[in-house]
Amino acid sequence: MITNIKKFTAEVRAEMKKVSWPSREQLKESTYVVIGVSLVITALVAAMDSIVSFGIDSIFGL
């Protein structure tokens, strides 16, 4: 059991050395993109919700 854990840990370390980590600038840029896209999608969903709610209220007179 201990041998398996040691082997697993060694393999994880070897794989982590192969990882290509982004630079701080790349990370900031990607974060801005994710936040921007999230805000746009949120605005679109809110607009669609308002339109559908208005349509349902108009049809059923609620």
C-alpha positions as YAML, in Angstrom:
chain: A
units: angstrom
residues:
- id: 1
  name: MET
  ca: [0.00, 0.00, 0.00]
- id: 2
  name: ILE
  ca: [2.75, 2.46, 0.95]
- id: 3
  name: THR
  ca: [4.64, 1.50, -2.24]
- id: 4
  name: ASN
  ca: [1.59, 2.38, -4.33]
- id: 5
  name: ILE
  ca: [1.25, 5.76, -2.64]
- id: 6
  name: LYS
  ca: [4.93, 6.55, -3.21]
- id: 7
  name: LYS
  ca: [4.67, 5.49, -6.86]
- id: 8
  name: PHE
  ca: [1.54, 7.59, -7.34]
- id: 9
  name: THR
  ca: [3.19, 10.64, -5.74]
- id: 10
  name: ALA
  ca: [6.28, 10.26, -7.93]
- id: 11
  name: GLU
  ca: [4.12, 10.00, -11.05]
- id: 12
  name: VAL
  ca: [2.13, 13.09, -10.07]
- id: 13
  name: ARG
  ca: [5.33, 15.08, -9.57]
- id: 14
  name: ALA
  ca: [6.66, 13.94, -12.95]
- id: 15
  name: GLU
  ca: [3.42, 14.96, -14.70]
- id: 16
  name: MET
  ca: [3.28, 18.33, -12.93]
- id: 17
  name: LYS
  ca: [6.73, 19.15, -14.29]
- id: 18
  name: LYS
  ca: [5.33, 18.70, -17.80]
- id: 19
  name: VAL
  ca: [2.54, 21.22, -17.26]
- id: 20
  name: SER
  ca: [2.79, 24.47, -19.18]
- id: 21
  name: TRP
  ca: [1.77, 27.12, -16.65]
- id: 22
  name: PRO
  ca: [0.47, 30.48, -17.95]
- id: 23
  name: SER
  ca: [2.32, 33.69, -17.18]
- id: 24
  name: ARG
  ca: [0.77, 36.23, -14.83]
- id: 25
  name: GLU
  ca: [-0.16, 38.41, -17.83]
- id: 26
  name: GLN
  ca: [-1.85, 35.51, -19.64]
- id: 27
  name: LEU
  ca: [-3.75, 34.64, -16.48]
- id: 28
  name: LYS
  ca: [-4.99, 38.22, -16.04]
- id: 29
  name: GLU
  ca: [-6.07, 38.39, -19.68]
- id: 30
  name: SER
  ca: [-7.95, 35.11, -19.46]
- id: 31
  name: THR
  ca: [-9.64, 36.24, -16.25]
- id: 32
  name: TYR
  ca: [-10.84, 39.45, -17.93]
- id: 33
  name: VAL
  ca: [-12.22, 37.45, -20.85]
- id: 34
  name: VAL
  ca: [-14.12, 35.09, -18.53]
- id: 35
  name: ILE
  ca: [-15.57, 37.98, -16.51]
- id: 36
  name: GLY
  ca: [-16.54, 39.87, -19.68]
- id: 37
  name: VAL
  ca: [-18.25, 36.88, -21.30]
- id: 38
  name: SER
  ca: [-20.04, 36.10, -18.04]
- id: 39
  name: LEU
  ca: [-21.39, 39.66, -17.86]
- id: 40
  name: VAL
  ca: [-22.56, 39.56, -21.50]
- id: 41
  name: ILE
  ca: [-24.34, 36.23, -21.01]
- id: 42
  name: THR
  ca: [-25.91, 37.50, -17.78]
- id: 43
  name: ALA
  ca: [-27.22, 40.59, -19.59]
- id: 44
  name: LEU
  ca: [-28.63, 38.48, -22.43]
- id: 45
  name: VAL
  ca: [-30.39, 36.09, -20.06]
- id: 46
  name: ALA
  ca: [-31.81, 39.02, -18.06]
- id: 47
  name: ALA
  ca: [-33.06, 40.68, -21.25]
- id: 48
  name: MET
  ca: [-34.68, 37.45, -22.48]
- id: 49
  name: ASP
  ca: [-36.29, 36.95, -19.06]
- id: 50
  name: SER
  ca: [-37.72, 40.47, -19.14]
- id: 51
  name: ILE
  ca: [-39.07, 40.01, -22.67]
- id: 52
  name: VAL
  ca: [-40.68, 36.66, -21.89]
- id: 53
  name: SER
  ca: [-42.13, 37.98, -18.62]
- id: 54
  name: PHE
  ca: [-43.57, 41.00, -20.43]
- id: 55
  name: GLY
  ca: [-45.07, 38.73, -23.09]
- id: 56
  name: ILE
  ca: [-46.65, 36.39, -20.56]
- id: 57
  name: ASP
  ca: [-48.00, 39.33, -18.55]
- id: 58
  name: SER
  ca: [-49.47, 40.81, -21.76]
- id: 59
  name: ILE
  ca: [-51.12, 37.55, -22.78]
- id: 60
  name: PHE
  ca: [-52.53, 36.52, -19.41]
- id: 61
  name: GLY
  ca: [-53.04, 40.02, -17.96]
- id: 62
  name: LEU
  ca: [-51.27, 39.30, -14.70]
...
